[in-house]
Amino acid sequence: MNIKKIAGILIANCWLLVTYGQATMDSLSIATQIVPEFTKWSVQEVVAGGRIDAIRQLDAQTIALATRGAQKGKIYLSDDQGASWYFVANPTPHDITCIAETGRKQEFYILTSHAEVYRTRDGGQSWTLLKQLTTNKNTENYAAAYAIMYTTNGTLLVTDTNSEGGHIYRSTDKGDTWTDLGAISKNALYRLEKVGNGIIVNGWDGTVYKSTDDGLTWNRMEKLTDAALFATEYLGMAHVLQADQDGNVYHSANLGYKWERCATLAGSADDFVNIGYGAAYYGTYTGAKEVFLTLDYGRNWWSLGALPTVAGDWMDHGIRVETTDSVITLFATNKGFVLRAAFAKDFLHNTLQRVHNGPDNIPNHLRTPIAQTMVGMVSDVKEINEPEDILIHKKFAYIPCRDGNNVAIIDYKDAKAPVLAYSLRDPDILDAFGVAIKGHYLYVLSMTNCRISVYDIDDPYHPRKVHALTVGGEGSFLPHYQSNYTRLRKIWIDGDYAYVTHSSESKVYILDLHEPEKPTIISSFHTGDGAFAAITQGDILYLAGYGPGSSLITVDIRDKRNPVITDRTYDPTLLKGTCAIAIAGDYLFVAAYNAHTFWSFDISDPLHPQVRSHISDVHMRGPGRIAIWKDKAFVLNSSNHSVGIIDISAPGTPHVISYLQDRLLRRVYGIAVDGDQLLLASREANNFMVIDLNQTGM
């Protein structure tokens, strides 16, 4: 590999890379020490003389690819995550442009260049032509259709390349019947991409469109360019990349609502392949036909040169295959090859930490190893996908998962072997954010949908939906998020009442739960400074106003229909991003995510909290949740993948003792205490773990 080539860095500042005093690696060190680790591909010629532009994962082990060009219309499978391949069928004489996976190996779909949809129900052995959706109405001699998707709700979506406006076709009965939704854009449409709380589509118009209702309706997000958009990829954690025919790369940090151009690279965009943790490949199909690498969500790029296959080849389409402990990248090429690389998640975590924050950001003397404290763990890359919180009830953990749009229910009665009891999925649960329980009823908040769904969880292995209601609306555009989709946040239940925070409205809704299976809204009020976490003590409600609040708000709720704000502690610097509250005796503790601070309030006068102290620590980055155990506060620090342990034995003057830090805590977001057990859930590690607090040495 040419070091001068890969050392050439193209930088565009999408956002500031904060290092908190840690020295990041210089570009030459990254190029020589890190980048070569991402070029260790195995290379296989799967379709001699053919072109592979469609590749998808069918189940945990099985990958399918399909062909275009001289060897068009063929299906190949791999049963070992892309290590080896075999021919299966030749269902069509036309180019196959896309595959739609269902999560079941036996059933998947293909789309042809003639806009034909085929289905198999026996793993690709036999095929049924369901429908030709349109004739080719593209004036630039492109294929009639390029994208097919099977959504989480079992809906099929297809785009076409009509030059007078790209259409989307929708089927809710596995392709037996279709609805033409009409022209979504002003030009041809290209790829569909799932992005957490919805689906985006791009195309020749240079504009990104989004649906948050399973593809039924589409909204224009932003016009990025006058050139055709081709490459599109969701990187997780709300990050999305797009690239166009002129080589411009665009980044969104909020699920596609707002975009910035972050780089211009040589050649026309073809595709991205997500590696994980902010790293991705990117390939071009003109000029030198290079592969590029980013290690920081598209901010910086290194050229890896041309593919190590044959002259003139390029990366046509690729995928990421994730397991509990590793990531496999597969990309298929224009000349019929498949390139494969496997990365241990430990390697990715440690390597990218070096790139972003410098090595070992918490000293050993302050770190308590997870290995000596962890009792048990369950990991699931699909069902524990970006957990937001943990609620415990009778030895079951209820974990709302934002990216998964579900609630993972974990049975941890056997702490050494917790199991996924059930994954609660429902069209009403989009961007699952908050959960609460009253009796045997579970309440689930959908942030994007403004919906509260109610489930009977008398048997947590078989929950049953009994009701759903809408709370609030879209709210206002929030500059902090550059959108207004951050709506319902948290729900807190006390007795026969629930308190629901609505971020983009800066409101709290009070619900009557006297009939717990059918809650009703009885009042609401504006906070004046965001609305996020909520907790009650007696007839007092305390609020943390993240989004974009900077205050602790105290509310008299004796009259539930006429709540009254009695006090507010506001600090736009040191309380910026208040997002977590906990109470122990006469003290209330608050974490401020953006200020990296932990606060202590005396609430012996409950309606008028008094500040006693606030602390910060160089290692406390992004404190987001608080759990209390004895005289300790455990504070999640998602930005440096750790849990801070704070001594609150003198509650007016807390101080940091140590940290739990590990790759298994990558983007840790969920926390709860059950007896002497600390329960944690991590977004990017996709896990739930049980920690024995008696083994933490405190």
N, C-alpha and C positions, 0 to 999 in steps of 0.2 A: 504494500500500500504506500502511495506517495505521500510522505509526511507534509510536504509543502502544500499538497492538494487539500488534505483534510484539515490542515491548520488554517486555511483561508476561511475566516469567519465573516458572515454577513449579519450585521446587527441592525435591528430596528427596535426602538424602545416602546413596546406596548405598555409596559408598566415598570415600576421600579422594583428591582430585586433587592429586598431588604435582607441585610446580613447580621444586624444586631452586634456589630463588632467582630464577627467571625470573618476571617479572610477567605473569600472564594478563590477557587483555583483560577489561574490565568489561562488564557485561551490556548497558549502553546502547550501547557501541561495537560489540559483537557485533550487536545489533539493527539498528543503522544502517548498518554497514559490511559485515557478513557475511551476515546473514539474507536480505536482498533478492536476493542472488545465487542463492538456491535457489527463487525464485518466478518465474523466467524460463521459463515453460512455453509450448510451442506447444500449441494446442487444436484438436482436430478432432472434428467430429460424425460418427461412423462408423455408428451405428445410430440413425437418427431415431426417437424415441419408444420406443426399446428400453432394455434394461438389460444391462450387461456385468459379469458377476461371475467370469468365467474368462478368464485370459490367461496364456500360457506361451511360453517361447522354445523353438523346435524345433531350430534349428541356429544357426550363427554369425550368419546374416542374417535368418532367418525367425521370425516371431512369429505365433501363432494366438490368436484370441479367440473366445468363444462367448457366446450371449445367453440371457437370461431375460425374463420379462415379456411385454409386448405383441408383441415381435418374437422370441419364444422359439425356441430350437432351431436357430439359425443359426451358421455357421462363417465367419469372415473371416480372411484372411491378410495379412501384410505381408512383402515380400521385401527391405525396406530398413531393418530394425531399428526398425520402427514409424513411419517417416516418412510412409508412405501405406498404404492398406488397400483390399482388394477382397473381394467376396462370393464364397464357394466352394460352399457346400452348405447344405441344410436337412435333416439326417439324421433328426431326431426332432420330433414335435409337442410335446415337453415342454421344460421349462426345462433348460438345461445348466448344471450347478453347478461343474464342474471339468474340467480338461484334464490328462492325463498325457503328458509328452514322453519320448521314448526317446533323444534325441540324434541321431536320423535324421529328416530332414524328411518322408520318405514315410510313416513309421509313427508314429501317435500314437493316443491313446484319449480318449474323453469319458465323463463320468458325468452322468446326468440326475437330476432331482428325484424320479424314480420308482425310483431305484437301479438303472438300466439301464446296462450298460457296452457301448459301441460301439468298434469298431476300424477304422481306415483303414490301408491299405498303399499308397495311391497319392496321398499328400499331401492327403487330404481330399475327393477327387472322389467316391469311393464308400465306403460304410460297411456294416459287418456288426454286427448286434446279437448280442453274445456271450451275455449272460445278464441277466435281472433278478434281482438278488441277494436282495431281500427286498421285502415289501410295507411300506407306511408304518406304522410303529408309534410315531410321535411324537404325543404328546397335546397339543402346543402349536401344531399346524398348520404346522410347519416342513416343509421338504423331507425326503424319506426318507433322502437321502445327500448329503454335501457334499464329500467328499475322495476323490481317486484319485491314486495315486503309482506310478511305474515306478522301481524302485530300481536302484542301480548294478549289481546282480547279475541284473537282468532280471526281477525279481519284481513282480507287480502287487498293490497293497494298496488296499482301499476301506473307508471307515468308514460307519456308519449312525447314525441319530438315534433309535434305540429308547429310549423314555423309561424303560424298565425296566433299561436297561444297554446302552450303545453297543457294537455288535459290530464286529470287523474281519474282512474277507474277504481271502483270500490265494490267488493263482494263480501257479504257477511255469512255466506253459506258454502264456504270452501271452494268458491269458484264456479258453482253451478249457475248462478245468475249474477249480473253485474249492473252497476249504475255508473253512468258517465257523469262525473261531477262538473264537467265543463272546463273551460280554459281557466287555469289558475294564474298563469303568467302571460306575458306579452310575446313569449318566444318558447322554444322547445324546453322541456323539462328533462333533467338528467337523473341524479341519484336521490334516493330516500335514505334518511339516517335517523335512527332512534337517539334521542337526546334527553334522557331522564324523564322530564315531565311532558314529553311530546315527541313529535316527528318533524324533521325539517326536510325540505326539498330544495334543490338548486337547479340551475340551468343556464341556457344561452343568454337569458336576459340579464345575467349578472346579479340577480336578486335572490334573497333567501326568504322562503315562505315557511310557515309553521302551523301545525295542527296540534291542539291539546284535547281533541275529542275523538281520538281513534281514526283520524283521517276524514271525518265527515265534513268539517269546514276548515278553511285555510286562511291565514292572515299574513299579509306582507310584513316581514320584519324590517329589512333594510336592503337598499340597492347598494352593492359593494363596488361595482365596477361596470364598465361598458363591454368588457370581454366576457366570453362564456365561462361560467363556473363549472369545473369538472370535479376535482378532488374534494372530498368531504369526509370528516372523521370526528366522532365524539371521543374525547379522551377521558371522560369521567370527571367527577368533581366540578361539574358545570362548564368545563372547557371544551370548545368546539373549534375546529380548524376548517377553513375553506381555501381553495386556491384556484386561480383562473388561467385562461389560455395565454395570458401575457406574463405569467410567472409570479404574479402577486399572491402573497399568502396573507390571510386574514384570520384574526383570532377573536373569539367571543369568550368572555369569562362568566357569562350568565345564561347559558343554555340557548344561545342564538338570538337573544333579544337586541343586543348591541354589539357592534363589530369595530375593530381597528385593523388597519393594515400594519403588519409587523415585519414583513420582509419582501424583497423582490429577488427572485432567484432565476438563473439562466434556464431557458426552456419552458415549454408549456406543461401545465399541471396535468398529471394523470390520476394519481391516487396517493393516499396516506395509509400507513399501517401503524396503529397504536401499539406501542411496546408496553406502556404503563408508567405510572408515577411521573408523568410529564414528558416522557420520551416517545418519539415517533419517527418513522421513516417517511420519506416523501419522494416520489419518482416523477420524472418528466419524460415526455415522449418525442420531443424535438431537440435540435441542437446536439449536445453531447450525450443526451439521454442519461442523465446522472441520477444517482440516488443521494438524497440529502438526509441528515440526521439532526433532530433537535433533542435537547435534553431538558428543556425548560418551557414546555407548552408553546413552542414556536417563536420564542423571543430571539434565540440565536440558532444558526444553522451551520453545519459542517458538510462539505461535499465529500462523499465516499467514492466518487468517480463512477464509471460505467459498470454495469453488471459483469460478474466474472463468468459469463456464459459464452455467447458468440457475438460477433460484431453486429451492431445495430439493434441489439435486443433492449427491451425496457421493461420496467415493472408495471404490469398491466392492472393487477388487482390483488389485494392482500387482506389478511385477517389476523386477529389476535386470538389465541386459544389459551385460556387461563385455567390453571389448576390451583389446588390449595397452596402449593409451595413454589410454583414456577409459572413462567409465561413463555409460550411458543409463538413465534411469528412465522407466517407462511405468506410468501407472495409469488404469484404466478406471472409468467412473462409472455411477451408478444411472440416469442419463438418456441413456446411449448415447454419451458422449464419451470420447476418449483424450487424456490430457495427457502430454506428452513433454518431458524436459529432458536435455541432454547436458553432461557435465562432463569436462574434461581432468583426467587423474590428477595432473598437475603442479599444477593449480589446487586440487584437493582436498587434496593433501599440504601445500602451502604454506599454504593457508587454515586448515586444521585444526591445523597446527603453531602458527599465530598464536593460535588459540583456546586450545589446550592448554598450550603452553609458552612463549609469547611469541615474537617474531620472531628468526630467525637465531641459534639457540642455540649454535653453534660459530663463534667469530670467524674472519674470513677469513684472518688470518695463521696460524691453526692448521689450516686446511682445505686439503687437496689435492683439486682438482676431479677427479671421475671421468672427465670427458670427455678429459682429457689422458693418462689411463692405461689406459682400457678398449680392449681389442683386439677383442672380439666378445661377442655376447650372444644368447641365445635366450629367448623369453618364451612361456608357455602358461598361460592362466588356468585350464584344467582339469587339465592333467597336472603342472604345477609349482605345486601348490596347498598352501600352507603347508609348505614344505620344512623339515626338522628338522636336516639335516646333509648333509655331502658325503663320500663315500668315492671315492677315485680308484684306477683299475687299468687299465694299458695304454691310457691316453688316453681312457678312458671314465669318466664321473662317475656314481656311483650315489647318488641323492638320495631318501631316504625322505620322503614327504609325508603329513603327519598328516591334513589335511582331505580330501585326495584319496584317502586309503586306498590308496596305490600307491607304487611306486618308479619314479621317472623316470630313465631311462638316457640319458645325454647323450654323444654322440660329439663330442669336441672336438679330434680330430686336426688339423683345420683350425681353429685358434684364432680366426680371423677370422669363421668361419661355423659355429659349433657347431650341431648338430641333435639333435632328440629321436629317438634310435634306437628306443626301445621304452618303453612304459608298462606296468609289471608290476602286474597286478591279480589279486586272488584273494580269495575269502571269508575265507581265513585271515589276510589282511593288513588288519587293521582298526586305524586309528590307528598307521600305520607310524612307527617311531621310530628304531630302530638298524639298522645294516647292517655286515657284515664279510665278508671274502673270504679263502678258503684255496684256493690253486691255481685251479681253474676253477669253484669253488663259491661261490655268494653266499648269505649267511645274513641273513634279514630278520626283525626283531623286530616283533611286533604288541603294542603296549602294552596295549590293552584286552583282547585275546583271550588273552594269556599264551602266544602261539604263536611258535615259530621255524620259519620255512619255509626250505627249502633248494632252491636252483635251480642247475642246470648252466648256466653262462654262457660256455661255450666259444665260442659265437656270441652276443655281446651283443644282436644284433638279433633273436635268436630264443631267449630263455632257456627252459629246460625245468624244470618242478618235479619234484623227485625224492623229497622227504620233508617231513614236518612233525611237530613234537612240542610238547607242552605243557610249559611250565616254570613251576612255582609255581601260585599261585591268586590269589584276590581280595585277600588280605592284610587289613590293618587300615584303618579309617577314619582319614584323615590330616587333622587340623584345618586345615592350611595349604591343602589343596585342597578341604576340606569334602566329601570323597568317598574312595573306595578304588579308583578306576579307574586310577590312575597306577601301573601294574604294571611290566612289562618296560621297561627304559630303554635300556641300552647293551650292546653286545657287543664284546669285545676278544679278538682271536685272536693267540696267540704259539705258534708251532710246532704241536704236535698237541693243543693245549688252547684252549678258549674260556672266557671269564669273562663271565658275564651278570648284570647288576644288576637287581634287583627292588625298586622303590621302596617300594610299600606294605607289603612284607614286611620291608624293611630287610635284605635278604639278597643274597648273591652265590652263584650256581650255577656250578660248574666242570663243563665238558663235555669228554668225550674225543672227539677228532676223528681218531683213527687210521683210522677209516673215515669220511672227510669227508662222504660222501653220507648218512650215517646216524649223527649224533651221539648220544651217550648221556650222561646225567647221572651223574657219579661222586661228587659231594659238594656240600655247600652249607654256608654259615655266616652267622650274624647279624652285622651290622656294629655294631649298637647306636646308629647315628646316620644312617639313610638309606642309599641306594645309588643312585648316578647314574653319573658318569664313572669309567672304569677304564683303567689303563695298566700295563704290566709292563716291568721291566728286569731281565733275568736271572731269578733266583728270587724277585723281590720284586714284589708287586702293590700299587699305590697306588690309593686310592679317594677320590672326592669324593662327599660324602653328601647332595647336594641332595634335598629331598623328605621332610622339611624339615631335612636335616642342616646342620651348621656345623663340619665338621671335615675334615682330611686324615687318612686312615687308612692305615697301613702293615701289610702282611700278608706273612708268610713262607710261600711256596707251594712249598717244596722237596718237601714231601709233599702231593701234590694232593688226597689223600683226607682229610688232616688239616691244613688251613691254620691258621696261628696269627697273631693280631693282635699285632704287636710294639710299635706306637707309635700315638699319636693326638694331633694338635694340634687342640684344640677352642676355639672362640671364638664364642659365640652372637650376638655383635654384628658383629665384623669379618670373620668367616668365614661369615656367615649365607647359606645358599644356595650352598655350594660346588658347582660344576657343570662345571668344565673343568680339565684337567691337560695339561701338556706337559713334555717333558724335553729339555734341551740340555746335554750333558756331565755335569758333576757337580751340575747345578742342575735343580730341578723348579719349575715355575711353576703357580700355581693362580689361578683366577678365582672370585670369590664374587658371584653375581648380585644377591642382595638387599642385600648390604653395599656393592656398587659398588667392590670392592677387587681388587687384583692383587698376589699374594704371590710371594716368592722364597724357596725352601728349598735349603739345601746338603744334598746326599745323598751326600757322600763316605763317610759311614757309612750305607749304604743302608737298614738296618733302623730307623734312628733319625734322620729328617730334622730339620734345625735351621733355624729361622726366621732369615732374614737381613734381610728387610724386607717391608713391605707399603706400597702406594701407593694413593691414590684421586685422582680428578680430577673437577671439577665437570661435565665433559663425558662422563665415563665412566659411563654409566647402563645398568645391566643387562648387565654383561660376561658373555658366555655361552659362547664357544668361543675356543680359542687355536691359532694356527698359527705355526711358527717358520721364518724365512728368514734365513740368515746370522746377524747379530747383532741381529735385530729380532724382536719378537713382535707378531703381528697379533691383536687382540682384538676380537671382535664386540661391539657395543653396541646391542642391538636396541631399547632404549627411546628412543634418539635417532637411530636409523637411520644408524649410522656404524660404521666400523672404526678402532679406536685403534691407532696405531703406536707401539710402546714399544721404546726402546733398551735392549738387554740385554747390551751389550758389556762392561759391568761387572755381571755377573749378580746380584751381591749387592745392588746399588743401582740397579735399573731406573728409567727415567724416561720420561714421555710426550713424544713428539716432535711428532706431528700426528695428524690424523684424515682419513679418507676419509668424506665425507658427501654424500648425494644422495637424491632421491626414489626412484631405482632401487635404493637400499639400504633401502627401507622394511621394517622388521622383519627385518633381515638375520639369518639363523640358520645358514646352511651355510658352511663355510670349509675350504679345503685349499690346500696349496702343492705345485706340480709344477714343479720346476726354478726358473725365474725367473718363473713365472706364479702369480698368486694367483687362486683360484677361489672365487666367492661365489654364494650363493643366498639370495633374499629372500622372506619369507613373503607379505607383502601386495603386493609388486611382481611376484610370480609369475615370477621370472626366474632364469637362470643366466648368470653373466658371467665373462669372462677378463680379468684385469688384468695388464699388463706391469709387474712390480716395478721394472724398470730405469727406468721413466718416472715413478716416484714422487718422484724428486729426492733419494733417500737414498744 
